[in-house]
Amino acid sequence: MICRVDLIQRLKRDGIEFVLQELKHYGLISTKSSVILKAKQKGVIAIRRMFLLA
């Protein structure tokens, strides 16, 4: 299971730490680079979501 953390309302920096602790064997998706960097530091699979306008 991969969690899309941008959809979790009221999630602050401390909340990201909580999510990373609870999702030990999972990954996350986010558009925020700070979230991706923190996840990679913890060894969690992280997918950066980007928008492409053409």
Backbone as a chain_set.jsonl record, in Angstrom:
{"seq": "MICRVDLIQRLKRDGIEFVLQELKHYGLISTKSSVILKAKQKGVIAIRRMFLLA", "coords": {"N": [[0.845, -1.181, 0.0], [0.541, 2.183, -0.837], [0.637, 5.398, 0.404], [-1.046, 8.406, -0.248], [-0.04, 11.275, 0.754], [-0.708, 13.953, 0.461], [-3.414, 14.157, 0.447], [-4.248, 13.899, 3.021], [-5.738, 15.736, 5.37], [-4.77, 18.616, 7.278], [-2.147, 17.874, 7.825], [0.917, 18.277, 9.156], [4.453, 18.985, 9.565], [5.216, 17.36, 11.771], [3.275, 15.475, 11.558], [3.999, 14.116, 9.267], [6.226, 12.707, 10.177], [4.91, 10.949, 11.92], [3.318, 9.486, 10.089], [5.347, 8.26, 8.589], [6.475, 6.618, 10.534], [4.372, 4.881, 11.095], [3.904, 3.677, 8.644], [5.871, 1.641, 8.022], [6.674, -0.379, 6.186], [5.813, 0.494, 3.764], [5.057, 2.943, 1.207], [5.002, 6.37, 0.024], [3.233, 9.062, -1.664], [3.697, 12.304, -2.903], [3.459, 15.824, -3.621], [5.149, 17.556, -2.526], [8.439, 18.516, -2.015], [9.867, 18.496, 0.388], [8.607, 16.55, 1.905], [9.149, 14.272, 0.392], [11.961, 14.151, 0.571], [12.285, 13.744, 3.339], [11.064, 11.26, 3.62], [12.771, 9.641, 2.071], [15.072, 9.834, 3.607], [14.322, 8.325, 5.766], [14.225, 5.864, 4.632], [11.996, 5.05, 3.217], [9.88, 4.187, 0.488], [9.417, 6.632, -1.926], [7.418, 8.63, -3.974], [7.403, 11.222, -6.201], [4.958, 13.406, -7.127], [4.052, 15.127, -10.014], [2.913, 17.893, -11.968], [2.126, 18.341, -15.314], [1.945, 20.704, -17.738], [0.881, 21.32, -20.931]], "CA": [[0.0, 0.0, 0.0], [1.25, 3.456, -0.901], [-0.231, 6.448, 0.925], [-0.94, 9.727, -0.878], [-0.099, 12.116, 1.948], [-1.274, 15.273, 0.174], [-4.854, 14.099, 0.668], [-4.51, 13.871, 4.455], [-5.935, 17.124, 5.79], [-4.129, 19.093, 8.511], [-0.905, 17.158, 8.045], [2.055, 19.181, 9.29], [5.732, 18.271, 9.581], [5.178, 16.298, 12.777], [2.386, 14.45, 11.021], [4.773, 13.31, 8.315], [7.002, 11.778, 11.008], [3.977, 9.924, 12.392], [2.96, 8.633, 8.95], [6.51, 7.443, 8.24], [6.636, 5.589, 11.561], [3.285, 3.912, 10.988], [3.982, 2.998, 7.343], [7.251, 1.17, 7.962], [6.965, -1.218, 5.032], [5.056, 1.014, 2.644], [5.611, 4.126, 0.569], [4.089, 7.508, -0.027], [3.219, 9.911, -2.844], [3.487, 13.682, -2.517], [3.954, 16.86, -4.529], [6.04, 18.407, -1.733], [9.793, 17.976, -2.007], [10.308, 18.272, 1.763], [8.047, 15.264, 2.318], [9.896, 13.243, -0.329], [13.296, 14.071, 1.164], [12.172, 13.143, 4.675], [10.756, 9.844, 3.427], [13.981, 8.966, 1.608], [15.986, 9.757, 4.75], [13.828, 7.246, 6.624], [14.285, 4.609, 3.894], [10.656, 4.721, 2.729], [9.691, 4.433, -0.942], [8.77, 7.933, -2.107], [7.112, 8.98, -5.358], [7.061, 12.647, -6.314], [3.897, 13.641, -8.1], [4.277, 16.392, -10.697], [1.896, 18.277, -12.931], [2.708, 18.743, -16.586], [1.045, 21.495, -18.572], [1.404, 21.377, -22.308]], "C": [[0.889, 1.243, 0.0], [0.255, 4.551, -0.536], [0.021, 7.756, 0.182], [-1.149, 10.776, 0.209], [-0.663, 13.499, 1.688], [-2.783, 15.31, 0.42], [-5.232, 14.046, 2.146], [-4.581, 15.313, 4.937], [-5.226, 17.389, 7.117], [-2.849, 18.353, 8.837], [0.251, 18.146, 8.038], [3.335, 18.353, 9.294], [5.753, 17.14, 10.592], [4.288, 15.151, 12.315], [3.09, 13.545, 10.035], [5.613, 12.29, 9.079], [6.116, 10.626, 11.49], [3.623, 8.951, 11.266], [4.124, 7.72, 8.585], [6.759, 6.346, 9.269], [5.589, 4.495, 11.416], [3.353, 3.102, 9.691], [5.39, 2.455, 7.108], [7.574, 0.409, 6.678], [6.275, -0.733, 3.765], [5.757, 2.205, 2.023], [4.603, 5.253, 0.598], [4.268, 8.282, -1.331], [2.934, 11.332, -2.368], [3.99, 14.616, -3.615], [4.986, 17.74, -3.826], [7.423, 17.77, -1.613], [10.295, 17.702, -0.589], [9.811, 16.926, 2.293], [8.826, 14.123, 1.671], [11.286, 13.063, 0.281], [13.264, 13.398, 2.536], [11.893, 11.649, 4.562], [11.998, 9.074, 2.986], [15.006, 8.844, 2.724], [15.606, 8.612, 5.68], [13.85, 5.89, 5.919], [12.948, 4.135, 3.363], [10.597, 5.01, 1.228], [8.907, 5.73, -1.102], [8.614, 8.229, -3.595], [6.706, 10.443, -5.383], [6.062, 12.821, -7.446], [4.113, 15.03, -8.693], [3.141, 16.632, -11.682], [2.595, 18.766, -14.186], [1.652, 19.477, -17.396], [1.663, 21.619, -19.95], [0.6, 22.365, -23.134]], "O": [[1.863, 1.329, 0.749], [-0.837, 4.621, -1.099], [1.169, 8.164, 0.004], [-2.281, 11.123, 0.545], [-1.07, 14.168, 2.638], [-3.358, 16.386, 0.583], [-6.412, 14.138, 2.486], [-3.579, 16.028, 4.911], [-5.102, 16.502, 7.961], [-2.497, 18.216, 10.009], [0.526, 18.779, 7.018], [3.296, 17.147, 9.052], [6.262, 16.06, 10.293], [4.532, 13.992, 12.651], [2.812, 12.347, 9.972], [5.7, 11.132, 8.67], [6.53, 9.467, 11.467], [3.628, 7.736, 11.465], [3.921, 6.539, 8.303], [7.208, 5.257, 8.912], [5.889, 3.314, 11.595], [2.903, 1.957, 9.654], [6.024, 2.778, 6.103], [8.672, 0.559, 6.144], [6.169, -1.482, 2.794], [6.934, 2.443, 2.292], [3.5, 5.112, 1.125], [5.293, 8.181, -2.005], [2.05, 11.553, -1.54], [4.835, 14.243, -4.428], [5.625, 18.577, -4.463], [7.558, 16.631, -1.167], [11.071, 16.768, -0.384], [10.516, 16.248, 3.041], [9.128, 13.124, 2.324], [11.731, 11.933, 0.484], [14.126, 12.576, 2.849], [12.436, 10.858, 5.334], [12.25, 7.974, 3.476], [15.736, 7.855, 2.785], [16.472, 8.002, 6.308], [13.531, 4.872, 6.534], [12.776, 2.948, 3.087], [11.2, 5.974, 0.757], [7.856, 5.906, -0.486], [9.56, 8.095, -4.371], [5.785, 10.856, -4.678], [6.313, 12.422, -8.583], [4.33, 15.996, -7.961], [2.499, 15.697, -12.16], [3.558, 19.528, -14.108], [0.593, 18.928, -17.7], [2.83, 21.982, -20.096], [0.884, 22.555, -24.317]]}, "num_chains": 1, "name": "protein.A"}
